[in-house]
Amino acid sequence: MPRTRAGVLWRGLLAAVIVIALGAAATAVAGLNEVHKIVGYLDQTAPIKHARVVLPQPGAPETLLLIGSDHRADTPYTDANTDTMMLVRIDDSSSTINLLSIPRDLAVTVPGGGGEDKLNAMYSIGGPNLLIKALQQEVFPGLEVNHILDLNFAGFSDLIDAIGCVYTMVDHRYYNVSGPGYNDFSAINIQPGYQRLCGDNQADTGALAFVRFRHTDSDVVRNARQQDFIRWAKDGYGSSQLLDNEDKLLKIFGKHVQTDAFLHSDSGLIDLFDLAINADGHTLKTIPFPEYFGACGGDSGSPCYVYACPAVGACPGDSYYVTGPATTVGEATPAEQAAYQAFLTPTTTPTPTVHVTKRPKHTSSKSKHISDAGLIADPTDGEAQAQALDRFRLPIYFPKEILAGSQYCSSVSGNCDDPLESASGYVASYPRDYTLLDEQKHLHRAYVMTVVINPDLGTYYTVEGMGWQNPPILNSPNSVVTVDGKRLYEYDDGAKLALVAWHTPKAVYWIANTLANAIPNREMVAIAASFTRAR
């Protein structure tokens, strides 16, 4: 295998490492000796016994099951937990790598007449093999898994630290002090805004706490948060860094990941590497799982299940269903089958991604106006947010218009605080001014305003401004449009706009969509076009 594959071969496991590690990266290798070395590192951990996988034909598309768990190799799966279950599709004929997260709280039936339970319980009972069996019988009939990769939490933290951490767009204040009863969740203490998150070995300010969080939102939002984190890690960590950290990353990966036995062989790795050659540089495309939430909690203390929508279009958007449409547990629904087919279908329309210093293929130089339907004018609250930053040494801009039905989060009113936590934890959060270091350790001023759509569903979007004009999140615009005289850079996730940015000579400003990209494209552009300078 020639050296020209550097940056690609370990990206054969990119979809594995970067996804299952939720943003970690692997390292570039070349030559058969390098493959032997990888096998040696993987042999630090015993392969999954009797893995329920189908060996792929050379060059054929492959489906990977990626699991994030607290399981340690050579120990029983009893009481082990998985926070992440994600399918990844690598296909040479596609312009994207497709991702499909599966809700851990999805209601399924326990084999042997055990009644209804959550999908992640299948992992605790029988590990990856029982998990795959449940997926094949009740969720995605016809599912063939070609490889399994199961990475534990400690490995995730170590990998994130090893790659130098990940610049992350934190959409709101994440704050929880663990306590008894309802508030007995993992501790977390992360402020909103664009920032560098490290693994911190599972500390409450680290990346692991961020991607695992589910205290005040849902599986839908957590899955979206994990997929966004993957995208940020992939965009911010290049081939040269992979090469520089090759042995360190391989040692961590081999120590903390369990795979099927086929990936412990030269031929198995080479097959996956070869498939990844044409996939190198492809964007990550998220396929949403069609789900809704059943009634739960309250005085009865009943568990909170997620159910599959019964038909395509039966569960609109981010709706929260108290009772929900009828779904028969144990049977795959048409909506699930449609999502799986979308996952398998290659993306044939190219999705151009270029560095910000280059001119994107889709560019509009002619200024146009865009309708503000679906938005509301709220300059008063925008000005109030800006005044809270009045000592800030950076020109402050805010959108004159925000999404209808949303409102700015305010530390004064406490409208976005968790009522179970102390208000003192939110004093400097809404809005927030701060500083951050770039990759060369230069200090930059920044601020973030958080706007909430529905706190119960965890749907927040953000207004960010900073003196750092080229952060990693802005590396690859998909297109540029000029609206109302503003040259706007658009960034999408393969389907919807995730971010719209606007540059001035002194700073850059952007609107970041909700984690699940709930704001339609036209509204995202219109909000960004309404940026105005505070008085």
C-alpha positions in Angstrom: 0.0 0.0 0.0 1.7 3.2 -1.2 2.4 6.1 1.1 -0.1 8.3 -0.8 -2.7 6.6 1.3 -1.4 8.4 4.4 -4.3 10.1 6.1 -6.7 7.6 4.6 -5.8 4.2 5.8 -6.5 4.9 9.5 -9.4 6.9 8.3 -10.7 3.4 7.3 -11.3 3.4 11.0 -12.1 7.1 11.1 -15.7 6.3 10.9 -15.0 4.0 13.8 -12.7 6.0 16.0 -14.1 9.4 15.3 -17.6 8.2 15.7 -17.4 5.6 18.4 -15.0 7.8 20.3 -17.4 10.6 19.5 -14.8 12.8 18.0 -11.5 11.2 18.6 -9.3 10.5 15.5 -7.0 7.8 14.4 -3.7 8.0 12.7 -2.4 7.6 9.1 -0.4 4.5 8.2 1.0 2.8 5.1 2.4 -0.6 4.2 1.8 -4.1 5.4 4.1 -3.7 8.4 2.0 -0.8 9.6 -1.1 -3.0 9.3 0.6 -5.7 11.4 1.3 -3.0 13.9 -2.3 -2.0 14.1 -3.4 -5.6 14.5 -0.9 -5.9 17.4 -2.4 -2.9 19.1 -5.9 -4.2 18.7 -4.8 -7.5 20.2 -4.3 -5.8 23.5 -8.0 -6.4 23.9 -9.7 -9.8 23.1 -12.1 -9.7 20.2 -15.9 -9.9 20.7 -16.8 -13.6 21.0 -19.1 -15.0 18.3 -19.6 -11.5 16.9 -22.9 -11.3 14.9 -21.3 -9.8 11.8 -21.4 -10.6 8.1 -18.0 -10.4 6.4 -18.2 -7.9 3.5 -17.2 -8.6 0.0 -14.0 -6.7 -1.0 -15.0 -3.2 -2.2 -18.6 -3.5 -1.1 -20.2 -0.9 1.1 -19.9 -1.6 4.8 -22.0 -1.0 7.8 -20.3 -0.5 11.2 -22.0 -0.7 14.6 -20.3 1.8 16.9 -20.9 1.5 20.6 -19.9 3.8 23.4 -20.1 2.0 26.8 -18.6 1.6 30.3 -17.8 -2.1 29.5 -14.3 -3.4 30.0 -13.0 -6.3 28.0 -13.0 -9.8 29.4 -15.8 -8.9 31.9 -19.5 -9.8 31.9 -21.9 -7.4 30.2 -24.2 -7.6 33.2 -24.7 -4.0 34.5 -22.7 -2.5 31.7 -24.2 0.5 30.1 -24.1 1.9 26.6 -24.8 5.6 26.0 -24.2 5.5 22.2 -25.4 3.1 19.5 -24.7 4.3 16.1 -24.6 2.8 12.6 -22.1 4.2 10.1 -22.3 3.5 6.3 -19.1 3.8 4.2 -19.8 3.5 0.5 -17.4 4.4 -2.3 -20.3 5.4 -4.5 -21.6 8.0 -2.0 -20.4 11.5 -1.4 -21.2 11.2 2.3 -20.6 8.9 5.2 -24.0 8.2 6.6 -24.7 8.2 10.3 -27.8 6.8 12.0 -28.0 7.0 15.8 -30.4 4.6 17.5 -32.1 5.8 20.8 -30.9 3.9 23.8 -34.3 4.2 25.4 -36.1 2.7 22.4 -38.8 0.2 23.6 -38.1 -3.4 22.6 -39.2 -6.8 23.8 -36.9 -8.9 26.0 -36.1 -12.3 24.5 -37.8 -15.2 26.2 -40.9 -13.4 27.3 -39.3 -10.8 29.5 -41.7 -8.1 28.5 -40.9 -4.5 27.4 -37.5 -2.9 28.1 -35.1 -0.3 26.7 -32.8 -1.2 23.8 -29.7 -0.5 25.9 -30.8 -3.3 28.3 -30.2 -5.8 25.5 -26.5 -4.7 25.7 -26.5 -5.2 29.5 -28.0 -8.6 29.1 -26.1 -10.0 26.2 -23.6 -7.5 24.9 -23.3 -6.4 21.2 -24.6 -9.7 19.8 -28.0 -9.5 21.6 -28.1 -5.8 20.7 -27.7 -6.6 17.0 -30.3 -9.4 17.3 -32.9 -7.0 18.7 -32.1 -4.5 16.0 -32.5 -7.1 13.3 -35.8 -8.5 14.7 -37.6 -5.4 15.9 -36.0 -2.3 14.3 -34.2 -2.8 11.0 -35.2 -6.1 9.3 -32.4 -7.0 6.8 -29.7 -5.2 8.8 -26.3 -6.6 8.2 -23.5 -5.4 10.4 -20.0 -5.9 9.0 -18.0 -4.7 11.9 -18.5 -3.9 15.6 -16.4 -1.4 17.6 -17.1 -0.9 21.3 -15.1 1.8 23.0 -15.3 2.5 26.7 -15.7 5.9 28.4 -12.1 6.0 29.7 -10.8 5.3 26.2 -12.9 8.2 24.8 -11.5 10.6 27.3 -8.0 9.5 26.7 -8.4 9.8 22.9 -9.9 13.3 23.1 -6.9 14.4 25.3 -4.5 12.7 22.9 -5.7 14.7 19.9 -5.4 17.9 21.8 -9.1 18.3 22.6 -11.9 19.4 20.3 -13.3 22.9 19.7 -17.0 22.6 20.4 -20.1 24.8 20.0 -21.8 24.5 23.3 -25.5 25.5 22.8 -26.5 26.4 26.4 -25.4 26.2 30.0 -24.9 22.6 31.1 -25.1 22.5 34.9 -25.9 19.8 37.3 -24.7 19.0 40.8 -25.4 15.3 41.4 -27.7 14.6 44.3 -30.3 12.0 45.5 -33.6 11.3 43.8 -34.6 13.0 40.6 -31.3 15.0 40.4 -29.1 11.9 40.7 -27.4 12.4 37.3 -23.8 12.7 36.3 -22.3 16.1 37.3 -21.6 18.6 34.6 -20.5 22.2 34.6 -20.0 23.7 31.1 -20.7 27.2 30.0 -22.3 28.1 26.6 -20.2 29.2 23.7 -17.5 28.0 21.3 -14.7 26.5 23.3 -12.1 23.7 23.6 -13.4 20.6 25.4 -10.9 18.0 26.6 -11.5 14.4 27.8 -10.5 15.3 31.4 -10.9 11.7 32.3 -14.7 12.0 32.7 -14.6 15.3 34.7 -17.7 17.4 34.8 -16.1 20.1 32.6 -15.0 17.7 29.8 -16.1 16.3 26.5 -17.4 13.1 27.9 -19.8 14.9 30.2 -21.0 17.0 27.3 -21.7 14.1 24.9 -23.3 11.9 27.6 -25.6 14.6 29.0 -29.3 13.8 29.0 -30.5 15.4 32.2 -32.8 18.1 30.8 -33.3 17.0 27.2 -33.8 13.7 25.4 -32.2 10.9 23.4 -33.0 12.9 20.2 -30.9 15.8 21.4 -28.2 13.7 22.9 -27.8 11.8 19.6 -27.6 15.1 17.7 -25.1 16.4 20.2 -22.9 13.4 19.7 -23.1 13.6 15.9 -22.2 17.3 15.9 -19.2 16.6 18.2 -18.0 14.0 15.7 -18.3 16.5 12.9 -16.4 19.2 14.9 -13.6 16.7 15.7 -13.3 15.5 12.1 -13.2 19.0 10.8 -10.6 20.2 13.4 -8.1 17.3 13.3 -6.0 16.9 10.1 -3.8 14.2 8.6 -0.6 15.8 9.8 -1.8 15.6 13.4 -2.8 12.0 12.9 0.7 11.2 11.7 2.3 13.0 14.6 0.3 11.1 17.2 0.2 7.7 15.4 1.6 5.4 18.1 0.0 7.2 21.1 -3.5 7.0 19.5 -3.1 3.4 18.4 -2.1 2.3 22.0 -5.1 4.1 23.5 -7.5 2.7 20.8 -6.2 -0.9 21.2 -6.4 -0.8 25.0 -10.0 0.5 25.2 -11.8 -0.8 22.1 -13.3 -4.3 21.4 -13.9 -5.3 17.8 -15.0 -8.3 15.9 -12.3 -10.8 15.2 -12.1 -9.9 11.5 -10.6 -6.5 12.4 -7.8 -8.4 14.3 -6.5 -9.7 10.9 -4.5 -8.0 8.2 -7.1 -8.9 5.5 -9.9 -7.4 7.5 -8.2 -4.1 8.1 -7.0 -3.8 4.5 -10.6 -4.4 3.2 -11.8 -1.6 5.4 -8.9 0.7 4.5 -9.4 0.1 0.8 -13.1 1.0 1.1 -12.2 4.2 2.9 -9.9 5.5 0.2 -12.6 7.2 -1.8 -14.5 8.2 1.4 -11.6 10.3 2.7 -12.8 13.9 3.0 -16.5 13.0 2.6 -18.9 14.9 4.8 -20.9 13.2 7.6 -24.6 13.0 6.8 -27.1 12.4 9.7 -30.1 10.2 9.1 -32.7 11.0 11.8 -34.3 8.2 13.7 -38.1 8.5 13.6 -39.1 8.6 17.2 -41.4 10.0 19.8 -41.6 10.0 23.6 -44.1 8.1 25.6 -45.7 9.2 28.9 -43.4 8.6 31.9 -42.3 9.6 35.3 -44.8 11.4 37.6 -46.1 9.8 40.7 -46.0 6.4 39.1 -42.3 6.6 38.4 -42.8 4.8 35.2 -39.7 4.5 32.8 -39.3 7.0 30.0 -39.4 5.0 26.7 -38.8 6.2 23.2 -41.1 4.6 20.5 -40.6 4.5 16.7 -43.1 6.5 14.7 -45.7 4.3 13.1 -45.5 5.8 9.7 -43.4 8.3 7.7 -44.4 11.8 8.7 -46.4 10.7 11.7 -44.1 12.4 14.2 -43.5 15.9 13.1 -40.2 17.6 14.1 -39.4 18.0 17.8 -42.9 17.3 19.0 -43.2 15.8 22.5 -46.0 13.2 22.7 -47.6 12.6 26.1 -49.4 9.5 24.7 -48.1 9.5 21.2 -49.3 7.7 18.1 -49.9 4.0 18.4 -46.9 1.8 17.9 -46.6 -2.0 18.4 -43.5 -2.8 20.3 -41.6 -5.6 18.8 -42.4 -4.9 15.2 -40.5 -2.7 12.8 -42.6 0.3 11.6 -42.7 1.7 8.1 -41.0 4.8 9.4 -38.0 2.8 10.8 -37.8 0.9 7.5 -37.7 4.2 5.6 -35.0 5.6 7.8 -32.9 2.5 7.3 -33.3 2.7 3.5 -32.2 6.3 3.6 -29.2 5.2 5.6 -28.2 2.6 3.0 -28.8 5.0 0.0 -25.7 6.6 -1.3 -25.6 10.4 -1.6 -25.2 11.1 -5.3 -25.3 14.9 -5.3 -21.8 16.2 -4.4 -21.6 18.2 -1.2 -18.7 20.6 -1.8 -16.5 21.4 1.2 -13.7 23.9 0.8 -11.5 25.9 3.1 -12.8 29.3 4.0 -9.9 31.0 2.1 -11.2 29.4 -1.2 -14.3 30.4 -3.1 -17.1 27.8 -2.6 -18.6 26.3 -5.7 -22.1 27.6 -4.8 -21.7 31.4 -4.5 -24.1 34.2 -5.0 -22.5 37.7 -5.4 -25.7 39.5 -6.2 -27.4 40.9 -3.0 -30.9 39.7 -2.4 -33.6 40.0 0.2 -35.1 37.1 2.0 -38.5 36.8 3.6 -38.7 37.1 7.3 -41.7 34.9 7.6 -41.4 32.6 10.6 -39.4 35.2 12.5 -40.3 37.9 15.0 -38.6 41.3 15.6 -37.0 41.5 19.0 -34.5 44.4 19.0 -35.3 45.3 22.6 -34.1 42.0 24.1 -31.2 41.9 21.7 -30.1 45.3 23.0 -30.5 44.2 26.6 -28.2 41.2 25.9 -25.7 43.6 24.4 -25.9 46.0 27.3 -25.0 43.1 29.7 -21.8 42.9 27.7 -21.2 46.7 27.8 -17.5 46.4 29.0 -16.7 44.0 26.2 -13.9 45.1 23.9 -15.4 43.8 20.7 -18.0 45.2 18.4 -21.3 43.6 19.5 -23.9 42.5 16.9 -27.1 40.7 17.5 -30.0 39.7 15.2 -32.9 42.1 15.0 -35.1 39.1 14.3 -35.3 35.7 16.0 -37.3 32.6 15.4 -41.0 33.0 16.2 -41.8 31.3 19.5 -38.2 31.6 20.8 -36.7 34.0 23.4 -33.3 35.0 24.6 -32.1 33.2 27.7 -31.5 35.7 30.5 -29.6 35.2 33.8 -31.7 38.1 35.2 -35.0 36.4 34.6 -33.7 32.9 35.0 -35.9 31.6 32.2 -33.4 29.1 31.1 -32.2 27.9 34.5 -32.7 24.4 35.7 -35.0 24.9 38.7 -33.4 22.1 40.6 -30.0 23.9 40.6 -28.8 27.0 42.3 -29.4 30.3 40.3 -25.9 31.3 41.2 -24.7 28.7 38.6 -26.2 30.8 35.8 -25.2 34.3 36.8 -22.6 34.8 34.0 -24.1 32.5 31.5 -26.9 34.4 29.7 -25.4 36.3 27.9 -21.7 35.3 28.4 -18.5 37.1 27.5 -15.3 35.2 27.7 -11.8 34.6 26.1 -10.5 31.6 24.3 -7.1 30.4 23.0 -6.7 29.5 19.4 -4.4 26.6 18.2 -1.4 28.9 18.4 -2.2 29.9 21.9 -3.3 33.4 20.9 -6.0 34.9 23.2 -9.3 36.1 21.6 -12.4 37.9 23.0 -15.7 36.2 22.4 -19.3 36.4 23.5 -22.4 34.2 23.1 -26.1 34.8 23.4 -28.4 31.8 23.9 -31.9 31.7 22.4 -34.3 29.0 23.6 -37.1 27.4 21.7 -38.2 24.7 24.1 -36.1 24.0 27.2 -38.0 20.7 27.9 -36.8 19.4 24.6 -33.3 20.9 24.8 -33.8 23.1 21.7 -31.5 26.1 21.9 -29.6 28.1 19.2 -26.8 30.6 19.7 -25.5 33.9 18.5 -21.7 33.9 18.7 -19.2 36.8 18.1 -15.4 36.6 18.4 -12.2 38.2 17.4 -10.8 34.8 16.2 -11.7 35.0 12.5 -10.9 31.5 11.4 -11.8 28.9 14.1 -12.0 25.3 13.0 -15.8 25.3 12.9 -15.6 27.8 9.9 -13.1 25.8 7.9 -15.4 24.4 5.3 -18.3 26.5 4.0 -20.6 24.8 1.6 -21.8 28.0 -0.1 -21.7 31.8 0.1 -24.8 34.1 -0.4 -25.2 37.8 -0.2 -28.4 38.9 1.6 -29.3 42.5 2.4 -25.7 43.5 1.6 -24.1 40.9 4.0 -21.9 38.2 2.6 -23.0 35.1 4.5 -21.1 31.8 4.7 -23.3 28.7 5.0 -22.4 25.4 6.6 -24.6 22.3 6.4 -24.6 18.8 7.8 -25.3 17.2 4.4 -29.0 18.1 4.6 -29.7 21.2 6.7 -27.9 24.4 7.6 -26.1 24.0 10.8 -24.4 27.5 10.9 -24.4 30.8 9.0 -21.5 33.2 9.5 -20.7 36.8 8.7 -17.3 38.4 8.8 -16.3 42.0 9.5 -12.8 43.4 9.5 -12.5 43.0 13.3 -14.5 39.9 14.1 -16.7 37.1 12.9 -20.3 36.5 13.9 -22.6 33.5 13.4 -25.9 31.8 14.1 -25.6 28.2 15.2 -28.7 26.1 14.7 -30.1 23.8 17.4 -28.3 20.5 17.9 -30.9 18.7 15.8 -30.9 21.6 13.2 -34.6 22.3 13.9 -34.6 25.8 12.3 -35.3 25.7 8.6 -32.6 26.9 6.2 -34.5 30.1 5.0 -35.0 31.2 8.6 -31.3 30.6 9.5 -30.2 32.8 6.6 -32.8 35.5 7.5 -31.7 35.6 11.1 -28.0 36.0 10.1 -28.9 38.7 7.6 -30.6 40.7 10.4 -27.3 41.2 12.4 -27.2 44.8 13.6 -24.7 46.6 15.8 -25.7 47.4 19.3 -25.9 51.0 20.3 
